[in-house]
Amino acid sequence: MKTFKQDYSLKKNKEAGAGFSDFVTAYYGFDMPPVSECLKISQEFVEMVYQNAKADTITFVHGPNDVHSIYLGKVLLAKIRGEKLVQLWMPGLEKQDKTTNFLKGMGTQYLTFAGFPDLVHGGNKFLREARDLKCLYVPKMQDAGIETLYCSQLERVDLPAVTELGQDSLHDNTECIMFSAPNVRKFGKRVFYSNMQLNVYDDNINAPNLTEIGFDCADVFYELCGINKSRQQNRSR
């Protein structure tokens, strides 16, 4: 099966008076698939791409095996298999807000890879429904609000810049075996509530600054907090 491509010039169309509705028309006019049975969710996805595109040309691609892709210049932004969004890369996005509402909802549940290289403020419910996520890249994300990655089953959680995880973050995760958050200082309630895999003695947890923790978190982090507090007290003597 051949690969078919179609370019959409954001600059040219905006100069001609086109807006978001015209982009939506172009998206579906090239038979790009929805990413959810819910029209509103699919509309939110298309809006997120439109609002956060930082280059001129967006390319829609039809590939083999019912795989569709969206490129910004040469950068792959999204891959859709059937009507399921499976890959997402959003450079330039620094803050989750009303233009990224899609990231809080059910359109993300089939993502296996998600990358936000410039995201600083994750906000509440960031990728809450991303149940199939295997890899997450958020090197600059500093804050993570309530219910961040609530349903995620990530085996390796790497949050290098996060200083606080809001309540119910990673709540349903039972699969994580490696957690690295060297700058995290505080957990809200019920963080990693369901996880029994992590062990403070097997060197798979890197959270040396965690000293404040809410109730009903995974047991291992209470033990870790005690170790961290003792270590800090010894240093201050």
Backbone bond lengths (Angstrom), bond angles and torsions (degrees), N, CA, C in turn:
res aa  C-N    CA-C-N  psi(-1)  N-CA   C-N-CA  omega(-1)  CA-C   N-CA-C  phi
1 M - - - 1.451 - - 1.529 110.29 -
2 K 1.316 116.79 135.67 1.446 121.82 -178.97 1.526 111.57 -75.61
3 T 1.330 114.24 159.16 1.455 121.04 173.62 1.517 108.84 -99.52
4 F 1.313 116.28 130.32 1.459 121.41 -179.89 1.520 109.29 -114.44
5 K 1.338 115.87 138.86 1.453 121.27 -178.28 1.524 110.83 -127.73
6 Q 1.318 114.57 149.81 1.465 119.96 173.83 1.523 108.76 -145.41
7 D 1.340 116.48 128.98 1.456 122.11 -179.18 1.518 111.23 -94.26
8 Y 1.324 114.10 146.19 1.461 120.81 173.81 1.522 106.85 -128.01
9 S 1.335 117.01 117.50 1.455 121.88 -179.47 1.522 109.69 -88.23
10 L 1.312 116.32 109.05 1.463 120.36 179.22 1.522 110.96 -63.03
11 K 1.319 116.68 -44.99 1.460 120.77 -177.94 1.519 111.57 -63.02
12 K 1.310 116.63 -49.64 1.464 121.44 -177.24 1.513 111.14 -62.30
13 N 1.330 116.74 -43.79 1.461 119.89 -177.75 1.522 111.96 -71.58
14 K 1.335 117.28 -35.46 1.465 119.75 176.95 1.520 110.83 -67.03
15 E 1.331 116.44 -38.90 1.466 120.13 177.58 1.523 111.51 -64.04
16 A 1.325 115.50 -27.44 1.467 120.48 178.70 1.524 111.67 -86.66
17 G 1.340 117.10 3.17 1.460 121.14 177.38 1.513 114.78 94.56
18 A 1.339 116.67 7.05 1.460 119.69 -179.07 1.522 110.05 -76.27
19 G 1.316 116.21 150.57 1.453 121.87 178.91 1.515 111.16 -129.67
20 F 1.321 115.22 -158.48 1.461 120.22 -176.89 1.524 112.51 -61.79
21 S 1.323 117.32 -40.01 1.468 120.35 -178.84 1.526 111.13 -60.85
22 D 1.333 116.58 -34.78 1.471 120.20 178.22 1.530 110.53 -69.89
23 F 1.333 115.79 -35.60 1.463 119.61 177.13 1.519 110.55 -65.98
24 V 1.313 116.85 -40.94 1.467 121.53 176.68 1.524 110.17 -59.80
25 T 1.326 116.13 -44.33 1.465 120.95 178.92 1.521 111.10 -60.51
26 A 1.336 115.87 -41.73 1.458 120.08 178.92 1.523 110.98 -66.04
27 Y 1.328 116.33 -40.79 1.467 121.80 -178.83 1.527 110.51 -59.11
28 Y 1.308 116.21 -53.96 1.463 119.51 -178.01 1.521 112.06 -77.61
29 G 1.333 116.47 -23.87 1.463 120.24 177.76 1.515 112.59 -65.70
30 F 1.334 115.44 -25.31 1.460 119.74 176.57 1.533 110.77 -94.77
31 D 1.318 115.74 15.55 1.469 122.46 177.90 1.521 112.77 60.48
32 M 1.330 116.60 34.37 1.458 119.24 170.71 1.525 108.10 -72.71
33 P 1.328 117.93 140.94 1.466 120.21 -172.36 1.527 112.57 -80.79
34 P 1.316 117.06 155.78 1.464 119.86 168.23 1.524 108.48 -69.65
35 V 1.315 117.33 164.09 1.467 120.56 178.59 1.525 111.00 -109.98
36 S 1.315 115.50 9.55 1.457 120.61 179.31 1.525 108.68 -162.42
37 E 1.330 115.66 155.22 1.456 120.08 173.28 1.522 111.17 -68.51
38 C 1.315 115.90 -20.42 1.461 121.49 179.04 1.530 109.02 -87.37
39 L 1.324 116.84 118.42 1.461 121.46 -177.44 1.526 111.41 -59.39
40 K 1.326 117.32 -38.71 1.465 120.83 -178.50 1.519 111.27 -61.12
41 I 1.329 116.44 -41.45 1.465 120.53 -179.40 1.521 110.60 -65.18
42 S 1.330 116.64 -43.71 1.462 120.25 178.50 1.525 110.90 -63.95
43 Q 1.329 116.22 -37.71 1.460 120.65 178.21 1.526 110.52 -64.54
44 E 1.333 116.55 -38.29 1.463 120.52 178.49 1.527 110.89 -65.14
45 F 1.330 116.57 -37.00 1.463 120.07 177.96 1.522 110.79 -63.54
46 V 1.324 116.46 -48.70 1.466 120.78 -179.30 1.530 109.79 -61.86
47 E 1.324 117.10 -39.44 1.462 120.75 178.91 1.529 111.14 -64.54
48 M 1.325 116.54 -40.34 1.463 119.91 178.91 1.523 110.84 -60.43
49 V 1.328 116.84 -43.87 1.460 120.84 178.06 1.524 110.07 -62.08
50 Y 1.313 116.41 -46.17 1.462 121.72 -177.43 1.528 111.52 -63.32
51 Q 1.328 117.23 -45.96 1.457 121.52 -174.77 1.526 112.72 -72.29
52 N 1.317 117.08 -26.32 1.464 119.36 -173.81 1.524 114.12 -107.80
53 A 1.324 116.83 2.57 1.456 119.93 177.19 1.527 109.78 -68.81
54 K 1.322 117.31 124.97 1.463 121.51 -175.68 1.527 113.11 -106.31
55 A 1.305 118.02 -3.13 1.464 121.32 177.23 1.529 109.02 -111.92
56 D 1.310 116.18 176.18 1.461 119.34 -174.54 1.520 113.74 -78.16
57 T 1.315 116.57 -46.00 1.461 119.96 -168.57 1.520 112.79 -107.73
58 I 1.321 115.43 127.04 1.461 122.18 171.71 1.523 107.59 -105.23
59 T 1.316 115.84 132.19 1.464 120.47 -178.36 1.520 109.86 -114.61
60 F 1.327 115.27 126.43 1.459 121.64 175.15 1.524 107.68 -96.48
61 V 1.331 116.55 134.65 1.460 120.95 -175.39 1.522 110.62 -128.89
62 H 1.343 114.97 130.46 1.461 121.78 169.71 1.514 107.31 -101.16
63 G 1.318 116.92 120.15 1.450 120.65 178.07 1.514 111.79 -114.69
64 P 1.331 116.96 -175.48 1.462 120.63 179.08 1.526 111.59 -72.85
65 N 1.311 115.39 165.76 1.473 123.14 175.24 1.520 113.09 59.18
66 D 1.319 115.33 34.18 1.466 121.28 175.83 1.524 112.18 60.13
67 V 1.339 116.32 34.87 1.464 121.68 177.32 1.527 108.93 -105.61
68 H 1.309 116.19 128.58 1.448 122.57 178.38 1.520 108.71 -120.09
69 S 1.327 116.07 146.17 1.462 120.24 -177.44 1.519 110.66 -133.50
70 I 1.333 114.24 156.54 1.455 121.25 175.46 1.520 107.61 -126.41
71 Y 1.331 116.35 125.92 1.456 121.89 -179.70 1.523 110.19 -115.98
72 L 1.324 116.08 144.55 1.450 122.76 169.74 1.515 105.89 -112.03
73 G 1.330 116.28 102.32 1.453 119.61 -167.53 1.516 108.28 64.69
74 K 1.326 116.29 -120.26 1.467 121.12 178.65 1.528 112.25 -101.30
75 V 1.322 116.46 3.06 1.464 120.79 -176.01 1.526 110.31 -93.39
76 L 1.321 116.08 126.82 1.458 121.21 177.42 1.523 109.51 -75.01
77 L 1.338 116.44 115.64 1.452 121.21 178.54 1.519 112.52 -89.51
78 A 1.313 116.11 -40.25 1.465 118.56 -173.70 1.515 110.72 -152.71
79 K 1.326 114.82 146.17 1.461 121.43 172.34 1.519 107.76 -126.47
80 I 1.318 115.21 130.27 1.455 122.05 -177.36 1.523 108.07 -121.25
81 R 1.308 116.10 121.16 1.465 121.00 178.13 1.523 107.98 -108.22
82 G 1.331 115.38 116.12 1.458 118.75 -171.33 1.513 108.21 66.95
83 E 1.288 117.81 -119.19 1.467 121.65 173.92 1.530 109.70 -120.17
84 K 1.337 115.35 35.28 1.456 120.99 -178.68 1.529 109.55 -122.89
85 L 1.323 116.49 122.43 1.453 120.95 175.90 1.524 108.46 -75.36
86 V 1.339 117.63 117.66 1.462 120.96 -174.67 1.527 113.21 -112.22
87 Q 1.343 117.59 -20.73 1.456 120.33 177.15 1.519 109.39 -137.94
88 L 1.326 116.06 142.03 1.461 120.91 179.90 1.520 109.51 -146.07
89 W 1.331 116.51 131.66 1.457 123.32 177.88 1.520 107.10 -135.81
90 M 1.345 117.18 117.17 1.461 121.27 -174.71 1.530 111.09 -123.87
91 P 1.344 117.61 77.91 1.467 119.41 175.81 1.528 110.15 -69.00
92 G 1.322 115.82 149.70 1.461 120.02 177.59 1.512 113.87 88.74
93 L 1.312 118.11 -17.32 1.460 121.32 179.96 1.534 108.87 -79.34
94 E 1.340 116.71 117.26 1.459 121.29 -176.26 1.519 113.36 -106.05
95 K 1.332 117.49 -21.43 1.461 120.00 -175.31 1.512 110.25 -147.85
96 Q 1.318 115.09 132.32 1.459 119.39 174.19 1.540 108.16 -76.76
97 D 1.342 115.81 125.52 1.464 120.48 -178.96 1.525 108.79 -147.90
98 K 1.321 117.96 -158.20 1.463 120.73 -175.16 1.522 112.79 -64.95
99 T 1.328 117.72 -22.84 1.469 119.75 178.71 1.514 112.23 -83.50
100 T 1.331 116.54 -4.51 1.469 119.87 178.15 1.526 110.24 -122.54
101 N 1.316 116.59 25.88 1.460 121.46 -178.11 1.524 112.24 -55.66
102 F 1.328 115.73 -26.79 1.462 121.40 179.02 1.528 111.87 -54.10
103 L 1.324 117.22 -34.38 1.462 121.42 -174.55 1.522 113.17 -67.71
104 K 1.327 117.42 -13.18 1.462 121.03 -179.55 1.524 112.96 -91.46
105 G 1.339 117.00 -12.05 1.452 118.78 -166.79 1.515 116.54 -113.49
106 M 1.334 114.01 -164.88 1.456 121.68 -170.40 1.521 114.75 -74.04
107 G 1.323 118.01 -9.91 1.463 119.35 178.91 1.513 113.24 -69.96
108 T 1.319 117.30 -10.16 1.467 121.08 -176.69 1.530 113.82 -98.65
109 Q 1.318 117.99 1.11 1.470 118.80 -169.33 1.521 114.33 -70.33
110 Y 1.339 118.29 -14.77 1.462 119.96 179.57 1.529 112.60 -104.90
111 L 1.325 117.47 2.94 1.462 120.02 178.36 1.526 110.53 -61.19
112 T 1.322 115.99 131.43 1.461 120.02 172.26 1.529 110.68 -105.16
113 F 1.323 116.65 -24.74 1.461 121.73 176.77 1.517 109.40 -136.70
114 A 1.339 116.51 134.95 1.458 121.39 175.33 1.520 108.69 -142.04
115 G 1.323 116.48 132.41 1.455 120.93 -179.57 1.514 111.21 -133.51
116 F 1.324 115.36 132.80 1.465 122.66 178.73 1.525 107.08 -134.97
117 P 1.335 117.43 79.49 1.464 120.97 -170.65 1.520 114.89 -65.13
118 D 1.335 118.28 -19.28 1.463 121.10 -177.01 1.527 113.09 -115.11
119 L 1.310 117.96 2.73 1.457 121.35 -177.15 1.528 111.37 -68.32
120 V 1.340 116.13 126.58 1.458 121.87 177.86 1.526 110.36 -108.35
121 H 1.318 116.51 -43.91 1.456 121.33 -175.96 1.536 110.23 -110.55
122 G 1.327 115.19 103.39 1.460 119.51 -178.34 1.510 112.87 -74.09
123 G 1.316 117.52 -34.81 1.456 121.14 179.50 1.521 112.89 71.83
124 N 1.330 115.25 -169.93 1.460 121.50 -177.36 1.527 112.76 -78.51
125 K 1.314 116.34 145.23 1.467 124.47 172.25 1.526 113.03 60.24
126 F 1.303 116.65 29.77 1.455 120.71 178.56 1.528 110.00 -63.30
127 L 1.335 116.39 119.59 1.466 123.42 -178.80 1.528 111.60 50.15
128 R 1.300 116.15 41.75 1.461 122.21 -176.57 1.524 112.86 -57.25
129 E 1.339 116.40 -38.16 1.466 120.88 -173.01 1.525 113.67 -100.67
130 A 1.317 118.02 11.67 1.472 120.96 -173.98 1.529 111.04 -77.31
131 R 1.304 116.05 74.21 1.468 122.86 -172.86 1.524 113.68 -72.33
132 D 1.341 117.56 -29.14 1.462 120.89 -175.73 1.531 113.34 -97.65
133 L 1.318 117.12 7.12 1.459 121.38 -173.81 1.531 111.24 -62.62
134 K 1.335 115.15 128.97 1.464 121.29 178.17 1.524 111.95 -108.85
135 C 1.330 116.34 -25.88 1.455 119.98 -176.79 1.533 109.31 -146.07
136 L 1.330 116.04 130.11 1.462 121.78 178.11 1.519 108.41 -128.82
137 Y 1.349 116.08 131.51 1.458 121.78 -178.95 1.523 109.03 -120.79
138 V 1.324 116.82 104.84 1.468 122.43 -179.94 1.536 108.89 -138.42
139 P 1.321 118.89 66.97 1.472 121.61 -170.87 1.521 114.52 -66.14
140 K 1.343 118.19 -21.87 1.465 120.52 -175.41 1.530 113.30 -110.34
141 M 1.315 118.54 -2.60 1.460 120.35 -175.21 1.525 110.25 -66.86
142 Q 1.339 115.96 118.43 1.458 121.39 -176.21 1.519 113.18 -95.71
143 D 1.327 116.92 -38.32 1.456 118.84 -178.39 1.520 110.84 -119.42
144 A 1.280 115.04 142.37 1.463 122.20 178.05 1.523 107.02 -132.42
145 G 1.332 116.49 113.76 1.454 121.01 -174.61 1.515 113.46 -79.97
146 I 1.311 116.21 -162.32 1.459 120.93 -176.82 1.529 111.23 -63.31
147 E 1.313 115.61 144.80 1.464 124.52 173.98 1.524 113.53 60.95
148 T 1.311 117.11 24.60 1.458 120.11 173.19 1.531 109.59 -61.00
149 L 1.330 116.61 127.69 1.470 121.50 177.86 1.530 112.08 53.45
150 Y 1.304 116.82 35.26 1.468 123.03 -173.63 1.530 112.59 -49.72
151 C 1.332 117.08 -48.61 1.470 121.07 -174.78 1.526 113.29 -96.94
152 S 1.306 117.57 -1.67 1.456 121.07 -173.37 1.525 112.67 -61.01
153 Q 1.326 114.67 141.48 1.463 121.66 174.94 1.531 110.85 -112.51
154 L 1.317 116.44 30.40 1.458 120.89 177.64 1.536 110.54 -52.71
155 E 1.321 116.09 133.03 1.460 120.05 176.57 1.524 111.30 -83.80
156 R 1.331 116.20 -28.86 1.460 121.45 179.39 1.528 108.33 -126.21
157 V 1.306 116.46 114.35 1.462 121.88 -179.08 1.522 107.89 -107.77
158 D 1.338 115.91 115.83 1.459 121.45 -177.14 1.533 108.42 -122.29
159 L 1.335 116.06 108.26 1.462 122.12 -177.33 1.533 108.08 -127.33
160 P 1.324 117.80 75.40 1.468 121.68 -168.66 1.521 115.48 -65.16
161 A 1.340 118.31 -25.89 1.463 119.88 -175.68 1.525 113.75 -110.82
162 V 1.318 118.28 -6.41 1.469 121.64 -176.34 1.529 110.33 -66.61
163 T 1.351 116.17 133.64 1.461 121.35 178.74 1.523 112.23 -105.62
164 E 1.336 117.29 -18.94 1.459 120.65 -180.00 1.523 110.01 -151.10
165 L 1.317 116.90 138.92 1.461 122.99 173.02 1.522 108.06 -110.27
166 G 1.336 115.81 121.51 1.454 120.33 -178.30 1.523 112.78 -69.92
167 Q 1.305 116.46 166.53 1.463 121.39 -176.22 1.524 111.70 -57.69
168 D 1.315 115.05 144.52 1.462 124.49 179.12 1.521 113.56 66.83
169 S 1.324 118.31 13.88 1.459 120.23 172.84 1.530 109.17 -66.93
170 L 1.321 116.09 137.13 1.465 121.94 -179.72 1.530 111.68 52.71
171 H 1.299 116.07 31.86 1.468 122.93 -173.32 1.524 112.97 -56.60
172 D 1.332 117.01 -47.98 1.471 120.85 -174.33 1.526 114.17 -91.33
173 N 1.318 117.51 4.17 1.458 119.91 -176.03 1.527 111.90 -69.57
174 T 1.319 115.01 120.09 1.470 120.76 176.76 1.528 111.75 -113.70
175 E 1.348 117.41 -4.13 1.456 121.03 -169.64 1.516 114.85 -106.60
176 C 1.312 118.99 -12.64 1.463 120.63 -174.69 1.524 111.19 -63.93
177 I 1.329 115.41 128.63 1.462 121.14 176.97 1.530 111.09 -119.23
178 M 1.360 117.74 -4.78 1.452 121.37 178.54 1.515 108.78 -143.35
179 F 1.323 117.20 125.39 1.466 122.20 179.79 1.518 109.13 -130.58
180 S 1.331 115.53 121.28 1.460 120.30 179.24 1.521 109.36 -128.13
181 A 1.324 115.06 117.06 1.465 122.09 176.72 1.525 107.17 -149.88
182 P 1.319 117.54 74.98 1.462 121.49 -170.64 1.524 115.00 -63.35
183 N 1.348 117.11 -17.74 1.462 120.20 -178.71 1.523 113.54 -106.32
184 V 1.324 117.49 -1.09 1.463 119.32 -177.45 1.528 109.81 -70.56
185 R 1.338 115.28 135.46 1.465 121.43 -178.75 1.524 112.83 -118.01
186 K 1.326 115.31 -21.06 1.465 117.68 -172.11 1.523 110.69 -144.61
187 F 1.329 115.66 137.69 1.464 124.02 170.48 1.530 108.14 -112.12
188 G 1.319 116.14 137.80 1.448 120.27 169.36 1.525 110.11 -78.75
189 K 1.304 116.63 -170.99 1.473 121.38 -179.37 1.526 111.37 -68.04
190 R 1.306 115.30 144.21 1.470 124.40 169.78 1.534 113.97 61.24
191 V 1.302 117.70 29.11 1.468 120.55 172.82 1.536 108.33 -71.45
192 F 1.319 116.63 131.18 1.474 121.94 -176.96 1.535 110.92 55.54
193 Y 1.300 117.40 35.98 1.463 122.48 -175.27 1.532 113.06 -50.88
194 S 1.357 117.11 -40.26 1.469 120.86 -172.02 1.524 114.31 -95.21
195 N 1.322 117.74 -2.33 1.464 119.67 -172.64 1.521 112.70 -85.24
196 M 1.340 115.28 129.48 1.470 121.48 176.11 1.528 110.99 -124.97
197 Q 1.340 115.98 11.42 1.464 120.39 -176.45 1.523 112.54 -87.57
198 L 1.314 116.37 -35.41 1.458 120.21 -174.37 1.531 111.42 -69.60
199 N 1.315 114.21 141.35 1.464 120.23 -178.29 1.523 108.71 -135.79
200 V 1.301 116.09 127.01 1.460 120.90 -175.46 1.522 112.77 -66.85
201 Y 1.324 118.60 -17.10 1.451 121.73 -175.11 1.530 114.79 -99.80
202 D 1.323 118.27 0.85 1.469 118.05 -177.25 1.527 113.00 -107.75
203 D 1.327 117.40 16.70 1.466 123.46 174.26 1.525 113.49 63.28
204 N 1.308 117.74 21.71 1.463 120.20 178.41 1.525 112.59 -101.44
205 I 1.330 116.47 7.04 1.458 120.75 175.23 1.522 108.75 -120.31
206 N 1.323 115.89 127.09 1.464 121.75 177.48 1.523 108.10 -123.96
207 A 1.325 115.35 88.95 1.467 121.31 179.01 1.523 108.79 -146.37
208 P 1.327 117.31 64.64 1.466 121.72 -171.71 1.522 114.52 -69.69
209 N 1.333 118.19 -13.60 1.462 120.73 -177.42 1.523 113.48 -106.37
210 L 1.329 117.53 4.30 1.463 120.97 179.60 1.529 110.14 -74.15
211 T 1.332 115.71 114.57 1.470 119.70 -178.31 1.523 113.25 -133.94
212 E 1.332 116.86 -3.14 1.464 120.04 -179.90 1.522 108.64 -130.99
213 I 1.327 116.74 129.35 1.459 119.64 -172.09 1.521 110.63 -147.42
214 G 1.352 116.41 137.92 1.453 121.40 178.42 1.523 111.48 -81.06
215 F 1.342 115.87 179.13 1.462 118.52 -177.58 1.526 112.08 -80.86
216 D 1.333 115.32 159.56 1.467 124.49 177.10 1.530 113.70 63.10
217 C 1.312 117.48 28.72 1.464 119.90 169.15 1.532 107.95 -83.53
218 A 1.316 116.74 172.08 1.468 119.31 175.95 1.529 109.13 -58.66
219 D 1.325 116.60 138.23 1.467 121.90 -174.30 1.527 113.09 -54.43
220 V 1.319 116.36 -34.99 1.457 120.20 -174.18 1.524 111.98 -58.65
221 F 1.335 117.48 -29.91 1.457 119.10 -175.40 1.527 113.01 -78.91
222 Y 1.308 118.23 -22.71 1.467 119.80 172.72 1.529 109.50 -67.89
223 E 1.317 114.83 -41.48 1.458 119.70 177.49 1.521 110.55 -64.21
224 L 1.333 115.57 -41.47 1.459 120.14 179.53 1.532 110.96 -63.95
225 C 1.322 116.60 -41.34 1.464 120.39 178.37 1.536 110.75 -58.44
226 G 1.319 115.80 -42.58 1.461 120.06 178.54 1.515 111.72 -61.17
227 I 1.325 116.22 -43.84 1.464 121.37 178.77 1.526 110.45 -62.43
228 N 1.334 116.45 -44.77 1.466 121.24 -177.77 1.528 111.43 -64.96
229 K 1.330 116.37 -42.64 1.461 120.18 179.52 1.523 111.02 -63.99
230 S 1.328 116.20 -42.21 1.467 120.79 178.93 1.520 110.51 -62.78
231 R 1.310 116.58 -41.60 1.452 121.28 -179.72 1.531 110.76 -64.66
232 Q 1.335 116.17 -41.98 1.468 119.70 179.50 1.528 111.74 -66.55
233 Q 1.335 116.41 -38.08 1.467 119.98 178.27 1.534 111.12 -64.86
234 N 1.313 115.74 -40.05 1.475 119.31 178.99 1.522 111.68 -64.86
235 R 1.327 115.83 -35.68 1.468 119.55 179.39 1.522 111.48 -68.13
236 S 1.340 117.07 -31.92 1.467 121.17 -176.09 1.514 113.06 -80.70
237 R 1.343 117.49 -8.83 1.473 120.77 -179.57 1.519 111.66 -80.31
